C-alpha cells in the first residue's frame, strides 16, 4: 500500500478567500477569451509568437497562433480545478498525519488555486501584449514583465511551502 492510499480523503468546503481566487481565475479565463474574440478580425496575418528576455518579439507566426494562449489558459484552468478537488494526492513537504491532514490539504489547495489564477492572468497579460504588438500599438513587453511574473509564482510557491512547514 502506498503512502497516498493511507491518506484521509476529506471533503473541505472552499474558504471565502478560495472563492475570491476562483472568481479571479474565471475572470482571467474570460478576459483572455474576450480579448482574443474582440481583436481577432483586426489582427494581421502574422502575430508575435515568442518573446526574448528583453520583451521583444523574436518569432512571428500565423494568426492562428493567437488561439494558443486562450486554449492553454482554458485547459490549465480546467486541469487545475480538477486537481484542486484531490488534495490527498499532492506531494507535501512534511509528513501527513490524521492531525495535520486538513491543514495541509487546505494549504495545498490554496497553493494550486493561487497558481491557477496566476497562470490564467499571465496568459491574459501575454495575450494582450501579443495583440498590441500585432496591431502595431507596442514595440515589446516591458523588460520587467517576465521577471515579475516569475517572482510572483516563485513567491506563491515559497509562501505555500513555508505555511506547510509551519502547519506541521
Secondary structure, DSSP 8 states (H G I E B T S, - for coil): --HHHHS--------HHHHHHHHHHHHHHHHHHHHHHHHTTTS-SEEEEEE-TTS-EEEEEEGGGGGHHHHHHHHHHHHHHHHHT-GGGS--SS---TTTHHHHHHHHHHHHHHHHHHHHHHHHHHHHHHHHHHTTS-SS--HHHHHHHHHHHHHHHHHHHHHHHHT-
